Amino acid sequence: MSSRIPTLDITRFDTDREAFVGELGAAYREWGFAGIRNHGIAQADIDAAYDAFKRFFALPDEAKRKYHVPGSGGARGYTPFGVETAKDSKHFDLKEFWHIGREIPDDSPYRQFMPPNLWPAEVPGFHEHGYGLYQALDQLGARVLAALALHIGLPEDYFRDKTHFGNSILRPIHYPPITADDIPNVRAGAHEDINLITLLVGASAAGLEVRSQQGEWVPFTSDADTIVVNIGDMLQRLTNHVYPSTTHRVVNPPGEQARQPRYSVPFFLHPNPDFLIDVLPSTISAENPSRYPEPITAQGYLEERLREIKLK
């Protein structure tokens, strides 16, 4: 495979399934990343959500901080600039963000792990467009997981009842303009994601870099109509590293480009909180013995990782 991270047409999952599943699986085994185009999410819906998110981040600091919930691990609402820190990094990331979670009934057994959403009263359309994008990415993520399941010999619907109440998060992020040339921080330090898969929609500027298996940093700026989908640590653990969770970062752009804000909206697709992450037997072999003899629940793993990145 060349050093270019593949972008694949997901409509081929319906028209050319076997070949598509093979190509997608190969891309993830090599890179842990792929681009997905013809995903069916209307650009107008993406634009409307981005517009609402930008209007929120443009509010005065005092207004935004009304939606910060200290001690919640940033599970819902607003997390201010200078909080999240990549694991083992000395410097916090240069970003502020908001979390939208799954809407569930108050009598759900998962309510203790998944609090109600907060919605900024100052921004008309934030709720409608934000949760609309959440639902669209949740559905797209389910299709990607179905293809990945087939690639490792599982039923197509393997993940369906393990993610239908998943503790998934839509995270609108604002990276403010960088006004000094000598800061040690980067917009997002080198890290791996915690969840099953991440879907990144419409990053507004270059900066995302992916570390190859050879240790080279490879820029991945997708086309406007492409959603970037990468493997997270939960799926890496579940598949015994058949699907690697690849280290990535968001670097500061050079010169005048750094004076521009950057916005991106990742969707972190999680399993149900009580899903037991236990290495799949089909991914264990003599060449790849089980790396994780002890299973862990998705909620237990999430809490462990949030402490590492200073969100708990």
WOWO-V692575 format. One record per residue. N is the residue number from 0. RES is the residue in one letter. PHI is phi in radians with two decimals (none if undefined). PSI is psi in degrees with one decimal (999 if undefined). D_CENTER is the distance of its C-alpha to the mean C-alpha in Angstrom with 2 decimals. Layout:
n={N:N}
res={RES:RES}
phi={PHI:PHI}
psi={PSI:PSI}
d_center={D_CENTER:D_CENTER}
This chain:
n={0:1:2:3:4:5:6:7:8:9:10:11:12:13:14:15:16:17:18:19:20:21:22:23:24:25:26:27:28:29:30:31:32:33:34:35:36:37:38:39:40:41:42:43:44:45:46:47:48:49:50:51:52:53:54:55:56:57:58:59:60:61:62:63:64:65:66:67:68:69:70:71:72:73:74:75:76:77:78:79:80:81:82:83:84:85:86:87:88:89:90:91:92:93:94:95:96:97:98:99:100:101:102:103:104:105:106:107:108:109:110:111:112:113:114:115:116:117:118:119:120:121:122:123:124:125:126:127:128:129:130:131:132:133:134:135:136:137:138:139:140:141:142:143:144:145:146:147:148:149:150:151:152:153:154:155:156:157:158:159:160:161:162:163:164:165:166:167:168:169:170:171:172:173:174:175:176:177:178:179:180:181:182:183:184:185:186:187:188:189:190:191:192:193:194:195:196:197:198:199:200:201:202:203:204:205:206:207:208:209:210:211:212:213:214:215:216:217:218:219:220:221:222:223:224:225:226:227:228:229:230:231:232:233:234:235:236:237:238:239:240:241:242:243:244:245:246:247:248:249:250:251:252:253:254:255:256:257:258:259:260:261:262:263:264:265:266:267:268:269:270:271:272:273:274:275:276:277:278:279:280:281:282:283:284:285:286:287:288:289:290:291:292:293:294:295:296:297:298:299:300:301:302:303:304:305:306:307:308:309:310:311}
res={M:S:S:R:I:P:T:L:D:I:T:R:F:D:T:D:R:E:A:F:V:G:E:L:G:A:A:Y:R:E:W:G:F:A:G:I:R:N:H:G:I:A:Q:A:D:I:D:A:A:Y:D:A:F:K:R:F:F:A:L:P:D:E:A:K:R:K:Y:H:V:P:G:S:G:G:A:R:G:Y:T:P:F:G:V:E:T:A:K:D:S:K:H:F:D:L:K:E:F:W:H:I:G:R:E:I:P:D:D:S:P:Y:R:Q:F:M:P:P:N:L:W:P:A:E:V:P:G:F:H:E:H:G:Y:G:L:Y:Q:A:L:D:Q:L:G:A:R:V:L:A:A:L:A:L:H:I:G:L:P:E:D:Y:F:R:D:K:T:H:F:G:N:S:I:L:R:P:I:H:Y:P:P:I:T:A:D:D:I:P:N:V:R:A:G:A:H:E:D:I:N:L:I:T:L:L:V:G:A:S:A:A:G:L:E:V:R:S:Q:Q:G:E:W:V:P:F:T:S:D:A:D:T:I:V:V:N:I:G:D:M:L:Q:R:L:T:N:H:V:Y:P:S:T:T:H:R:V:V:N:P:P:G:E:Q:A:R:Q:P:R:Y:S:V:P:F:F:L:H:P:N:P:D:F:L:I:D:V:L:P:S:T:I:S:A:E:N:P:S:R:Y:P:E:P:I:T:A:Q:G:Y:L:E:E:R:L:R:E:I:K:L:K}
phi={none:-1.23:-1.32:-1.51:-1.25:-1.19:-2.07:-2.12:-1.58:-1.29:-1.14:-1.21:-1.08:-1.64:-1.81:-2.58:-1.00:-1.05:-1.17:-1.08:-1.05:-1.12:-1.21:-1.15:-1.05:-1.12:-1.07:-1.27:-1.11:-1.42:-1.96:1.26:-2.40:-2.75:-1.66:-2.12:-2.03:0.93:-1.44:1.52:-1.59:-1.10:-1.04:-1.09:-1.23:-1.12:-1.08:-1.14:-1.17:-1.04:-1.08:-1.12:-1.12:-1.10:-1.16:-1.14:-1.15:-1.41:-1.17:-1.04:-0.94:-1.06:-1.20:-1.15:-1.20:-1.05:-1.81:-1.57:-2.00:-1.02:1.46:-1.66:1.20:1.21:-1.03:-2.42:1.38:-1.79:-2.05:-1.22:-0.98:1.51:-1.81:-1.20:-2.33:-1.02:-0.92:1.19:-1.61:-1.42:-2.13:-1.21:-1.27:-1.60:-2.76:-2.22:-2.73:-2.24:-2.06:-1.93:-2.00:-1.25:-1.41:-2.30:-1.19:-1.12:-1.59:-1.16:-1.11:-1.61:-1.03:-1.09:-1.75:-2.24:-1.19:-1.07:-1.23:-1.82:-2.34:-1.27:-1.10:-1.34:-2.12:-1.04:1.52:-1.09:-1.11:-1.04:-1.35:-1.15:-1.32:-1.07:-1.19:-0.94:-1.15:-1.13:-1.26:-1.06:-1.19:-1.13:-1.04:-1.10:-1.21:-1.10:-1.09:-1.09:-1.16:-1.16:-1.05:-1.05:-1.12:-1.89:1.42:-1.72:-1.08:-0.96:-1.64:-0.92:-1.47:-1.00:-1.51:-1.83:-2.26:-1.19:-2.10:-1.10:-1.43:-1.40:-2.29:-1.74:-2.14:-1.16:-2.09:-2.08:-1.75:-1.14:-0.98:-1.69:-1.88:-2.26:-1.56:-2.03:-1.32:-1.43:-1.33:-2.05:-1.08:-2.59:-1.13:-0.98:-2.78:-2.04:-1.42:-1.45:-1.45:-1.30:-2.43:-2.07:-2.01:-1.90:-1.92:1.06:-1.02:-1.50:-2.75:-1.17:2.51:-1.19:-2.29:-2.05:-1.53:-1.27:-1.14:-1.57:1.57:-1.55:-1.47:-1.96:-1.12:-2.37:-1.83:-1.42:-1.14:-1.01:-1.66:-1.92:-1.81:-1.49:-2.18:-2.25:-1.37:-1.84:-1.12:-1.13:-1.29:-1.03:-1.17:-1.06:-1.73:0.99:1.26:-1.04:-1.80:-1.39:-1.56:-1.52:-1.14:-2.55:-2.69:-2.08:-1.53:-1.33:-1.27:-1.37:0.93:-1.14:-1.05:-1.19:-1.43:-1.73:-1.22:-2.21:-2.15:-2.62:-2.34:-1.45:-2.01:-1.66:-1.53:-1.95:-1.33:-1.01:-0.98:-1.62:-1.11:-1.59:-1.45:-2.25:-0.90:-1.19:-0.95:-1.18:-1.80:-1.76:-2.60:-1.07:-1.36:-2.32:-1.14:-1.03:-1.60:-2.33:-1.16:-1.78:-1.25:-2.57:-1.26:-1.03:-1.16:-1.08:-1.19:-1.03:-1.12:-1.02:-1.31:-1.09:-1.12:-1.19:-1.83:1.22:-1.74:-2.28}
psi={138.1:173.3:0.0:126.8:128.1:149.2:127.8:151.3:112.0:-12.3:-20.3:-15.0:-27.7:-29.7:-23.0:54.6:-50.9:-45.1:-42.4:-46.7:-40.7:-44.1:-40.7:-45.9:-40.7:-40.0:-42.9:-35.2:-36.0:-45.7:-27.9:3.4:149.6:156.1:143.4:120.0:172.2:44.9:-11.6:1.1:119.7:136.3:-33.6:-35.8:-39.5:-45.7:-40.6:-38.4:-45.5:-39.7:-43.8:-41.7:-43.0:-36.9:-34.8:-49.0:-19.4:-7.4:157.4:150.4:-40.6:-39.9:-41.8:-39.9:-14.5:-23.5:11.9:130.2:94.0:140.6:-0.1:0.0:18.0:19.8:-36.5:154.8:-146.9:136.5:119.5:167.0:139.0:18.2:-60.1:137.1:125.2:146.0:132.2:10.3:145.2:-20.9:140.2:157.2:153.0:70.6:158.6:155.5:171.0:147.8:126.4:129.2:-177.2:137.6:117.9:156.6:154.1:-24.0:9.5:141.0:-14.7:-0.5:-33.7:-25.3:-19.6:87.9:163.7:152.3:153.6:147.7:128.7:116.1:-23.6:-10.1:95.8:139.0:-9.0:-46.6:-52.9:-52.6:-34.4:-47.0:-27.8:-42.4:-38.4:-50.6:-39.2:-42.2:-32.1:-43.5:-41.4:-42.2:-36.7:-35.4:-41.8:-44.1:-35.9:-42.2:-41.0:-37.0:-47.0:-37.7:-28.5:22.7:19.2:162.1:149.2:-36.5:17.5:-44.1:-10.5:-52.1:5.5:-7.8:-2.4:-20.5:36.3:145.6:53.5:152.9:132.7:125.9:92.6:128.2:140.1:119.9:106.7:164.2:144.0:121.6:0.1:150.2:-14.2:21.6:144.3:-16.4:153.7:166.0:-40.3:116.1:160.3:128.3:169.0:153.0:156.3:-34.2:-164.4:-62.7:155.2:135.2:120.0:118.5:122.9:48.0:132.7:-0.8:162.6:168.0:-29.3:129.2:141.5:134.1:120.6:169.5:-17.5:-0.3:7.2:139.0:119.6:117.5:141.2:91.4:112.7:159.4:160.3:-33.3:15.1:136.2:127.9:128.5:124.6:158.7:139.8:173.3:-30.5:-41.3:-34.5:-45.2:-44.8:-37.1:15.3:36.4:10.3:-42.6:108.0:142.0:104.9:137.9:135.7:167.5:166.7:110.0:158.5:132.0:161.5:153.2:-133.9:-26.2:-28.9:-19.2:-0.7:143.7:157.7:137.3:142.0:157.9:90.7:148.9:116.4:106.6:117.7:157.6:173.4:146.0:-31.9:5.9:131.8:116.6:99.4:129.2:129.6:129.0:-34.0:-12.6:4.8:132.7:176.1:-37.5:-22.8:70.5:158.5:128.3:-10.9:81.5:-22.9:117.8:162.9:145.0:156.7:-40.2:-42.3:-41.4:-41.7:-46.7:-39.0:-44.3:-35.4:-34.4:-35.1:-29.1:18.4:22.4:-4.2:999}
d_center={24.44:24.60:22.39:20.69:17.32:18.13:17.27:18.44:19.84:18.49:21.84:23.33:21.83:24.69:27.29:27.00:25.02:26.31:25.87:22.38:21.21:22.98:21.52:17.88:18.50:20.29:17.55:15.07:17.96:18.74:15.58:12.52:11.39:12.91:13.34:14.08:16.91:19.22:16.39:18.68:16.84:19.60:19.28:21.35:18.83:16.03:18.71:19.92:16.63:16.28:19.93:19.60:16.83:19.03:22.01:20.53:19.74:23.28:24.88:27.01:25.52:27.74:26.41:22.71:23.62:25.17:21.72:20.82:21.38:22.49:22.01:19.22:16.44:14.98:14.17:15.44:16.79:16.98:16.32:18.81:18.91:19.61:18.08:14.89:16.04:14.45:16.14:19.70:19.55:22.63:21.19:18.69:16.02:17.41:15.28:15.49:13.04:13.24:11.68:12.49:12.74:14.58:18.24:20.48:24.24:25.73:27.54:24.47:24.56:20.91:21.84:22.42:18.74:17.32:19.35:20.22:18.30:19.89:20.70:22.32:25.85:26.38:23.98:25.24:22.78:19.72:19.74:20.65:18.31:15.29:15.66:16.72:13.50:11.68:14.21:14.10:10.45:11.21:14.23:12.87:10.43:13.68:15.52:13.41:13.76:17.43:18.00:16.56:18.76:21.74:21.30:21.87:24.65:23.18:24.01:21.90:21.30:20.54:17.14:18.41:20.14:17.66:14.72:16.90:16.75:13.34:12.22:9.01:7.92:7.85:8.01:10.63:11.42:14.95:16.16:19.92:22.59:23.69:27.42:28.63:28.83:29.08:26.19:24.69:21.17:18.39:15.72:13.03:14.68:14.14:11.67:9.73:6.62:8.36:7.31:8.63:6.30:3.05:5.21:6.28:9.61:12.67:12.30:15.91:17.05:17.05:15.83:12.87:14.56:13.97:16.54:18.62:20.43:23.42:21.83:21.79:19.20:18.48:17.41:15.14:15.75:15.25:17.90:17.62:17.41:14.72:11.06:9.32:7.81:7.47:8.67:7.81:10.99:11.93:12.41:14.08:16.35:17.12:18.13:20.01:18.15:19.09:15.46:14.61:11.49:12.27:12.71:11.56:12.50:13.33:17.12:19.66:21.47:25.24:28.06:28.02:24.48:23.40:25.33:22.97:20.02:16.54:14.08:10.53:8.34:4.56:4.43:3.55:6.67:9.28:12.94:15.88:16.76:19.90:18.59:20.21:18.27:21.35:21.60:22.45:26.13:25.64:23.60:26.39:29.25:31.96:29.99:26.74:27.93:25.68:23.87:23.09:26.33:25.16:22.70:20.55:19.14:15.45:16.52:18.57:15.94:13.48:16.48:17.52:14.38:14.25:17.82:17.10:14.98:17.58:15.87:18.43}
